[in-house]
Amino acid sequence: MKLYIYDHCPFCVKARMIFGLKNIPVELIVMMNDDEQTPVRLIGQKMAPILMKADGSCMPESLDIVHYIDESDRSPLLTGAVNPAIGDWLRRVNGYINKLLIPRVAEAPFAEFATPQARQYFINKKQATYGDFAELKQHAPGLIKNISDDLRKLDDLIVKPNAVNGELSLDDIHLFPLLRSLSLVAGVEYPSRVADYRDNMAKQTQVNLLSSVAA
Ligand SMILES: N[C@@H](CCC(=O)N[C@@H](CS)C(=O)NCC(=O)O)C(=O)O
C-alpha cells in the first residue's frame, strides 16, 4: 500500500499513526505542495492523505483510512472509550493554534516544500486564510503562553504515556498529531506527563517528532 502525504499535515499523521501502531508496512509518498495533478488524478480533489490500496484503488479522508486499516486484520487496536474532556481541549486549542503553527510550517524544511514554487504555493494559500505571516508572528509570544497554559490542563487528563485514556482510542489519533506539530515550535513548556505521552506516542506510531527543526 502507498500513503500520499504532506509531512507537515496533521491529518496525514493520523493516517500514518495506524500503520505504525499496527506495524503494517506502507510506502510514504510525499507530494509536492503545489502538485495539484497527482491528488486530483487519484481522488478528484487536491487533498492529503490518500491511501492507495494494493489493488490500485484510492481512499481519501484520514479517519476512513484509520478505520479501514485498524479493522483490516479483524483485530482493532483503537478500542478504548473517548473522553469528552479531550475533545473539548482539542476544540479550544484548535481554535487558535494554527496562527502559531502555520508561519513556522511555511519556513520548515519539509519535503513537500523542496522547490521554491511549492513553498510559495503553501504561503499564498495559508496567508489568504490566516493573514499575513509577519503579523501573525507578532502574536507568537502570547500564543506560546496560551498553549503552555493549556498543556498544563492537558497534563491532568493524561492517564498513561501509551494511551491518553489508558487504552488506545480515537482520542490518541486526534491528540498526537497536534503535539507532533507543536514540536516544531521552540519555547513551549511541556509538563512531564504531556512530554512522556508525546515521546511515547512518537515511538509507538513510528511518526517522527519535529523538535530537531524547531524554530
Ligand atoms: N477531512 C480531511 C482533511 C484533510 C486536509 O485538510 N488536508 C490538507 C492538508 S493538512 C490538504 O490536503 N489541503 C489542501 C492543500 O494543502 O492544498 C481528512 O481528514 O483527511
The ligand as a Tripos MOL2 file, in Angstrom:
@<TRIPOS>MOLECULE
LIG
   20    19     1     0     0
SMALL
NO_CHARGES

@<TRIPOS>ATOM
      1 N1        -11.0020   15.7890    6.0850 N.3       1 LIG1
      2 C1         -9.6930   15.5700    5.5240 C.3       1 LIG1
      3 C2         -8.8990   16.8520    5.6550 C.3       1 LIG1
      4 C3         -7.5130   16.7160    5.0420 C.3       1 LIG1
      5 C4         -6.8600   18.0790    4.8140 C.2       1 LIG1
      6 O1         -7.4430   19.1350    5.0880 O.2       1 LIG1
      7 N2         -5.6430   18.0470    4.2700 N.am      1 LIG1
      8 C5         -4.9650   19.2710    3.9300 C.3       1 LIG1
      9 C6         -3.5020   19.2370    4.3350 C.3       1 LIG1
     10 S1         -3.3080   19.3750    6.1000 S.3       1 LIG1
     11 C7         -4.9550   19.4260    2.4270 C.2       1 LIG1
     12 O2         -4.6960   18.4800    1.7060 O.2       1 LIG1
     13 N3         -5.2410   20.6530    1.9400 N.am      1 LIG1
     14 C8         -5.1320   21.0040    0.5650 C.3       1 LIG1
     15 C9         -3.8530   21.7200    0.2840 C.2       1 LIG1
     16 O3         -2.9360   21.6650    1.1170 O.co2     1 LIG1
     17 O4         -3.7280   22.3490   -0.7560 O.co2     1 LIG1
     18 C10        -9.0370   14.4020    6.2380 C.2       1 LIG1
     19 O5         -9.3300   14.1850    7.4250 O.co2     1 LIG1
     20 O6         -8.2580   13.6820    5.6090 O.co2     1 LIG1
@<TRIPOS>BOND
     1     1     2 1
     2     2     3 1
     3     2    18 1
     4     3     4 1
     5     4     5 1
     6     5     6 2
     7     5     7 1
     8     7     8 1
     9     8     9 1
    10     8    11 1
    11     9    10 1
    12    11    12 2
    13    11    13 1
    14    13    14 1
    15    14    15 1
    16    15    16 2
    17    15    17 1
    18    18    19 2
    19    18    20 1
@<TRIPOS>SUBSTRUCTURE
     1 LIG1         1 GROUP 0 **** ****
